[in-house]
Amino acid sequence: MKITASKHAKNNYTEPVVPAGQLVNRIGKYFYKHLDSAFKMDKQANMCDVYFVVIYSIPAEIVKVYELENSPYADVRELTIDMSITTYQNKIRINLIEVTPEERTLGFDVFPPEKLQSMQEAYDLIWNKIIKRIEKAFKDFEFIF
């Protein structure tokens, strides 16, 4: 019989690894509670969607160069993102979807459950990936997270 466990660095004992199916709702709930711009969470079996808003605008240098100060293009805008968390081959898969009529997928990342056992560490790891995905998809804009 094989038991999967992770090693606890401080006390040198093993803790059981939480299965990916249980981590889905835990991660979704943690993001919903700790992300300031999160406004909606949908739970389903082995799937959780967290909706949040990101603020963006055209960089100030471009606004000055093209004299867009008084145009609607210089305004700050909101972008709604659906972070879909699901299991995929006993791993956690996170899809980022732009909430527009086109529902453009900004990207996805797959994480082994062993890396996501601590919710704060999981939050930091996933949030850094989310920032990179959004900035890559909208490289011409400045974001406020």
C-alpha positions as CSV (number, residue, x, y, z in Angstrom):
1,M,0.0,0.0,0.0
2,K,1.4,3.4,-1.0
3,I,0.6,6.5,1.1
4,T,1.2,9.9,-0.5
5,A,2.5,12.4,2.0
6,S,4.4,15.7,2.1
7,K,7.3,16.4,4.4
8,H,6.8,19.1,6.9
9,A,10.2,21.0,7.0
10,K,10.1,22.4,10.5
11,N,9.1,19.4,12.5
12,N,10.3,16.7,10.1
13,Y,7.0,14.7,10.1
14,T,4.7,13.9,7.2
15,E,1.3,15.4,6.6
16,P,-1.2,13.8,4.2
17,V,-1.7,15.6,0.9
18,V,-5.1,16.9,0.4
19,P,-6.5,15.5,-2.9
20,A,-7.0,17.8,-5.8
21,G,-10.8,17.4,-5.7
22,Q,-11.0,18.9,-2.2
23,L,-8.5,21.6,-3.0
24,V,-10.7,23.1,-5.8
25,N,-13.3,24.5,-3.4
26,R,-10.7,25.5,-0.7
27,I,-8.7,27.5,-3.2
28,G,-11.8,29.1,-4.7
29,K,-13.1,30.1,-1.3
30,Y,-9.7,31.4,-0.2
31,F,-9.4,33.6,-3.3
32,Y,-13.0,34.8,-2.9
33,K,-12.4,35.9,0.7
34,H,-8.9,37.3,0.2
35,L,-9.1,39.0,-3.2
36,D,-10.5,42.5,-2.7
37,S,-12.0,42.8,-6.2
38,A,-13.7,39.3,-6.1
39,F,-17.5,39.7,-6.3
40,K,-19.0,36.3,-7.2
41,M,-18.2,32.6,-6.6
42,D,-19.9,29.7,-8.3
43,K,-19.3,26.1,-6.9
44,Q,-20.0,22.9,-8.7
45,A,-18.7,19.4,-8.4
46,N,-14.9,19.5,-8.9
47,M,-15.2,23.1,-10.3
48,C,-15.2,26.5,-8.8
49,D,-15.4,29.9,-10.6
50,V,-14.2,33.1,-8.9
51,Y,-15.1,36.4,-10.7
52,F,-13.0,39.4,-10.0
53,V,-12.3,42.9,-11.5
54,V,-9.0,44.4,-12.6
55,I,-8.6,48.1,-13.3
56,Y,-6.6,49.2,-16.4
57,S,-5.8,52.2,-18.5
58,I,-3.6,53.3,-21.4
59,P,-0.1,54.3,-20.1
60,A,0.3,58.0,-19.3
61,E,3.2,58.3,-21.8
62,I,1.0,57.2,-24.7
63,V,-1.8,59.5,-23.6
64,K,0.5,62.5,-23.7
65,V,2.2,61.5,-27.0
66,Y,-1.1,61.1,-28.8
67,E,-2.9,64.0,-26.9
68,L,-5.7,61.8,-25.6
69,E,-6.1,63.6,-22.3
70,N,-9.7,64.5,-22.9
71,S,-10.8,61.5,-24.9
72,P,-12.6,58.5,-23.6
73,Y,-9.6,56.3,-24.4
74,A,-7.7,57.9,-21.5
75,D,-10.3,56.8,-18.9
76,V,-9.7,54.1,-16.4
77,R,-11.6,50.9,-17.2
78,E,-12.6,47.7,-15.6
79,L,-11.9,44.2,-16.9
80,T,-13.9,41.3,-15.4
81,I,-12.0,38.0,-15.2
82,D,-13.4,34.5,-14.5
83,M,-10.9,32.3,-12.7
84,S,-12.1,28.8,-13.3
85,I,-10.6,26.2,-10.9
86,T,-11.0,22.5,-11.7
87,T,-9.2,19.2,-11.4
88,Y,-7.4,17.7,-14.4
89,Q,-5.7,14.3,-14.0
90,N,-5.4,14.7,-10.3
91,K,-3.9,18.2,-10.7
92,I,-5.4,21.7,-10.2
93,R,-6.1,23.5,-13.5
94,I,-6.8,27.2,-13.4
95,N,-8.3,28.8,-16.5
96,L,-8.4,32.6,-16.9
97,I,-11.4,33.8,-19.0
98,E,-12.2,37.4,-19.9
99,V,-15.9,37.9,-19.2
100,T,-17.0,39.5,-22.5
101,P,-19.4,38.2,-25.2
102,E,-16.3,36.5,-26.9
103,E,-15.2,34.8,-23.6
104,R,-11.6,35.0,-24.6
105,T,-9.3,32.5,-22.7
106,L,-6.3,34.4,-21.4
107,G,-4.5,31.2,-20.5
108,F,-4.3,28.3,-18.0
109,D,-1.9,26.9,-15.5
110,V,-1.7,23.4,-14.0
111,F,-0.4,22.8,-10.5
112,P,0.3,19.5,-8.6
113,P,-1.7,19.3,-5.3
114,E,1.6,19.0,-3.4
115,K,2.4,22.6,-4.2
116,L,-0.9,23.9,-3.0
117,Q,-1.3,22.5,0.5
118,S,-0.7,25.8,2.3
119,M,-3.4,28.3,1.2
120,Q,-1.2,31.4,1.6
121,E,1.6,29.8,-0.5
122,A,-1.0,28.6,-3.0
123,Y,-2.5,32.1,-3.2
124,D,0.9,33.7,-3.8
125,L,1.9,31.1,-6.5
126,I,-1.4,31.3,-8.3
127,W,-1.8,35.1,-8.1
128,N,1.7,35.7,-9.6
129,K,0.8,33.4,-12.5
130,I,-2.5,35.3,-13.0
131,I,-0.7,38.7,-13.0
132,K,1.7,37.4,-15.7
133,R,-1.1,36.0,-17.8
134,I,-3.1,39.2,-17.7
135,E,-0.1,41.4,-18.4
136,K,0.9,39.2,-21.3
137,A,-2.5,39.2,-22.9
138,F,-2.9,43.0,-22.5
139,K,0.7,44.2,-22.8
140,D,-0.3,47.7,-24.1
141,F,-2.1,48.6,-20.9
142,E,-1.2,49.4,-17.3
143,F,-3.1,47.4,-14.6
144,I,-4.0,48.0,-11.0
145,F,-4.4,44.8,-9.1
